[in-house]
């Protein structure tokens, strides 16, 4: 859908000091029809990357290439992109419907198209009841829902969402994720940043991870998790472990239960001991790291 080719961006904060490099030779490809999480700590370069992608600022070096399916020229390409910024600005004296009309007109939609698409997504995002209210009376979550409607009203092929789940309650996050999955099933491509790693893990197939402006990972989330997997297992039993088990790994008491973390090489020995002592097993599983575990491990 688009590619970053050795993109770097420097900002000069002081005439006498060396420029700050927000992005450092970043290259990755985004596959069409995918939901891709864009991750990194504050200051990692995510927002800078999104601003370059959307043409708000120019890279110091490198380039971005869009797939021909988005259009042949800049005007066509950007009409096929929907964007929800992290901190969108809303005209407080407009109603929700007037704001949707305004965004639709900027995208050269007819009023009939605006009414049809706007009504559909406003209902899906459960903000239709408030479209006649002025935006000054909207809560943060309501504004977030309206911003998503505005990003979708022109039926874009590519969605760029900067922290779309911030300001939403758990139900709102679920509704947003359900719609993101629906859009992906319809062939749309979604590139979104988020600090809520469990949400990213739930909906994304691919992830792009930045650390201090450098690319750490780009590609399959499943492969990333698999590549960082340990060779450890977790055994939980109802009761106490004997002293013999403490020699096989790390044990911990959890109320009425006991947990043992042990290495793959000790698997047969642990299973034999459990069988011999006729212990009540609550669970036995291989430890698979979460995305949050991995991010903390690589220092992002």
Secondary structure, 3 states (H helix, E strand, C coil): CEEEEEEEEEECCCCCCCCEEEEEEEEEEECCCCEEEEECCCCCCHHHHHHHHCCCCCCCEEEEEECHHHCCCHHHHHHCEEEECCCCCCCCCCEHHHHHHHHHHHCCCCHHHHHHHHHHHHHHCCCHHHCCCEHHHCCHHHHHHHHHHHHHCCCCCEEEEECCCCCCCHHHHHHHHHHHHHHHHCCCEEEEECCCHHHHHHHCCEEEEEECCEEEEEEEHHHHHHHCCCCEEEEEEECCCCHHHHCCEEEEEECCEEEEEEEHHHHHHHHHHHHHHCCCEEEEEECCCCHHHHHHHHCC
